[in-house]
Amino acid sequence: MHNTTVTEGDSPWNRRHGEGNFAKQWIPFGCTVDFMPKAEVVAAKPKFEPRANVGILVGYYLQAGGRWKGEYLIFDRERF
């Protein structure tokens, strides 16, 4: 996330993509997050169980060309 830091009014993110500075929420690597697992995992849970799982953020999933579409890389906490 170093390339999203604004220095002297501009950031490497803006210079690369030309869409303005990164305005999304910064979530630090290694923090605990609640996430929705895949649909088949949710469907296998009992009806009144919570749908979200607790996980650890390990990165941001980037598309070709370094574009970010709001997808995160998260490991289920049980893997640790």
HELIX and SHEET records of a PDB file:
HELIX    1   1 HIS A    2  THR A    4  5                                   3    
HELIX    2   2 PRO A   12  HIS A   17  1                                   6    
HELIX    3   3 ALA A   39  ALA A   44  1                                   6    
HELIX    4   4 ALA A   64  GLY A   66  5                                   3    
HELIX    5   5 ARG A   77  ARG A   79  5                                   3    
SHEET    1   A 3 THR A  32  PHE A  35  0                                        
SHEET    2   A 3 ASN A  53  LEU A  62 -1                                        
SHEET    3   A 3 TRP A  68  ASP A  76 -1                                        
END                                                                             
